[in-house]
Amino acid sequence: MTLPYERTRSVIGARQLLIDLAAASDNADLEKFRALSRRLLRHFPEPIDLQLSAGFAPGIWADPDATGDA
């Protein structure tokens, strides 16, 4: 079970991962990024989490089914 603080930490960590990947050199340690990605994905929001969040905060989240990306 993922707790709210774990989910929040995962979203924040995923943002930082994307920043780090964007700034990485061609010699970046791919295994480091893979390991971090696995840790972040463990608590990353699922589509149902986003659907519920969209219901409570439609100004912040959109229902993933409505975006066509889910």
Beta strands, then each sheet from edge to edge (+ up, - down):
end
